Amino acid sequence: MHPDIHLALHHARAAELRAETGPRPAPRQDLRARLGWTLIEVGLKLATRPGPVPAH
């Protein structure tokens, strides 16, 4: 397939997928979501970090 045709098909499919997903969230909401997931990731790392073994 010619590269220009492949690129045109890619752009057309990308436009279809964007149309199906609806409007994107506002940048502030996107930032809040990324921050929230980052905090969850940090919390999980802290919760699963091996700690010192308690002495009996």
Buried (B, 14 or more C-beta within 10 A) or exposed (E): EEEEEEEEEEEEEEEEEEEEEEEEEEEEEEEEEEEEEEEEEEEEEEEEEEEEEEEE
